Amino acid sequence: MAPVAIGVGDDAGAEGRGVLASGDPGDASEVVTLVPGTGASMETIDRSVERAAAVCEERGGRGSGDDEGEKRCVSIAWMDYEAPETIPAAALDRGRAEDAAPRLREFQDGLREMTDGRLGAIGYSYGGVALGLAAGGDGLSADALAFVAAPGVGAEHASDLTLRDGEGARREGGRESVSAVASRWD
């Protein structure tokens, strides 16, 4: 299935920003949101779509959801922020991640309202900074977080991150809900 564009609020269609999903999150048993990092843009979002889809495939959720009881994973490439173009730019400025965090939090809240499925979020590279900042404070609507090649997450420990379930209950991150991978994802 070709990715479909989904709205991102008042700034939908803003230059260089958008969200692509592999299907309807409302019908999914699992939804994986990938926040791409340095160098990502709408021009390169296909690569983020492929990465997010690979996570769904690995989780065993390739199905369309048409068959009774079939697990259906919807992958989302969330590009609702202006990622830094270069590694030096990313290293010198956390501001773009700080700007993205509230929008990501709002987006995940919207997903939580759409589905009873499990929500996962992955921050790749600089996207991990945005994801970590979104999971700070009041927390992020997610059941699990993963950080891949992130230069930081805006927190000292996984326990500084907060995940919110479908009932609004908050829990601090830990080994069962937060993972990190140091290598590149190519």
Secondary structure, 3 states (H helix, E strand, C coil): CCCEECCCHHHCCCCCCEEEECCCHHHCCEEEEEECCCCCCHHHHHHHHHHHHHHHHHCCCECCCCCCCCCEEEEEEEECCCCCCCHHHHHHCCHHHHHHHHHHHHHHHHHHHHCCCEEEEEEECCHHHHHHHHCCCCCEECCEEEEECCCCCCCCCHHHCEEECCCCCEEECCCCCEEEECCCCC
